């Protein structure tokens, strides 16, 4: 549900901001942000009150990280890259979700590697973008460090996803050649 209403609007805001149509970008940012807020409570309630996710579905929780960081990227694209209280608030919520996800990682990875882990890529790519912006903003040393950590973490996770995918492809081909 996040992808068509939240992700599409944030991606539109990023593109419109990049092409100089920041006012229209804010319109799409607002649509994405309010869609996210309306869905977030429902998803969190469902995760807390329903049966635990099946092990094959757990890696899909990585999409929970995306709205805060993609939203930050969308807002930064529209406002000319200025770090303000909106961006800092979104980063704060992204960090909260990141801490939750780190805590759940052994539970998420219980069945090992899977292609579903690519759900983390949306957040990680935007985290790198936000990290670069934080590093260059000259707020203070702690935010510069946070920006560097975002770049390192996001890049590392994407590199691991690529490595994991290559490993899955190689092992899949070996299994097929043994069967044939």
N, C-alpha and C positions, 0 to 999 in steps of 0.2 A: 504493500500500500504506500510505502514511502516514495517509491520510485516515480510513479506518474504525477503525484500531487506535490511532493516536496522536492525530490531530485530534479524533475524537469523544470520546475520554476526557478530553483537555485541555479541550474545550468544556464537557463535563459538569462538570468540576472548577470551571471559572469560574462556571458557573450555580449550582452547589451552594454555593460559597463566597459568592456574591452574595446567596443566600437564607438564609444563616446556617447551613447544614449543612456546616461546614468539615471535620468528621471524615469524612463521606462524600466530600467534595471531595478530601481527601487520598487516599482509596482510588482514586478515578478518576485523580488525578494520578499515583499510583504505577503504575497499569495503563498509562497513556499513556507515562510515562517509561521503564518497562522494555520496552514494545513498541518505542519509539523506539531504545533502546540495542541491542535485538536486531536491528533492521533496518538501523541506520546502517552497521555494518561491512560488511554485504553490499552495500549500495548503493555505498559508497565503493570497495570492491573491484571491483565491476562497472564503475564509471566509470573506474577506473585501468587495468583489464586488458582491457576489451572494445574493440570498434571505437568511434571517436569518434561522438558522437551526430549524427544527421542534423540539418541546420540548422533544420528545422521543429520539432524536438523540443527544441532547446537552451533556449528560454525557459522550459520546464518545470522547469529546474534551480532556478528561483526558489523552489520548494517546499522546497529544502534549507535555506533560511534560517528557515523557519517553526517547526520544533520548539523551538528554543532560546528564541525570543521568545514564542511561544504558551505554552510550558511555564512561562516566567517569569511570564506573566500569570496562568496557572492557579494557580501556587504562591502568588503575591501575593494572589489572590482568597481563597485558603484561610487564609493566615496573617495576615490583617488588614492587608496592605500593608507589612509590615516587610521592609526590605532586609536580608538575612542572607547567609551564605556560600553557600547553595544558589542564591539568586537571582544573586549575583555570579558564581558559576561558570557558570550558564546564560548570563548576559550575556557572559561571556568567550568561551564557545563560539560564541555568536551573532556576536560581533565577528570571531572567526576566520573563520567562514563568510562574513561580510559582506566581509571583505578579499579572500577568494578570489573571491567573486562580482564584486567591482569589477574585479579583475584579468582576469576572463573576459568582461567585459561586451561588448567589441568582438567577441569570438568568438560570444557569445550573440546579438547583434544583427546578425549578418552578413547576414541576409535582410531586415532592416528590421523594421518594426512588425508585430505580430500579436496576436491576442487571447490567445495563450498566455502573454503577459507578465503576465496577471492572476495567474499563479502566485505572483508577488511580493507580492500584496496581503495574504495571510494574515500574512506576516512583518511587513510594513510597518505594518499596523493594530496588531498587538501591540507592535511597536517603539515606536509613539507612546504606548501605554498605559504601557509600562515606562519610557519617557522622562519622562512626567509624574510617575510614582512616584519616579524617581531625582531629579528636580528638586526635589521636595518633601521628600526624606528628610533633607536637611541632613547628609550624610556628610562631604563636604568640597567645595571649589570645583571640583575636577576631575570629580567625579561629577555635580555640578549642571550643569556644562558638557556632559558626556556626555549627560545627560538632555535638555538643550536640543537637542543635535545629533540625537538620536534622534527627537525631535518634528519638527524641521525636515525631516530626511531622509525619514521615513515619510510625512509630510503631502505633501511635494513629489512623492514617487514616486507616491502615490495620485492626486494631482492630474494628474500626467503620464499615468497610466493612463486616467483619465477623458478627458483631452484626446485621447489616442491613439485611444481607442474612438470618440469623436465624429468624429475625422478619418477613421477606417476606415469608419464608417457613411456619412459624406458622400461619400467617394470611391466607395464601393460603389454608392450610389444614382445617382451621376453615370454610372458605367459601365453600369448597368442602363438608364438613360434613353437613352444613346447606342445601345445595342443595339436597343431598341424603336423 
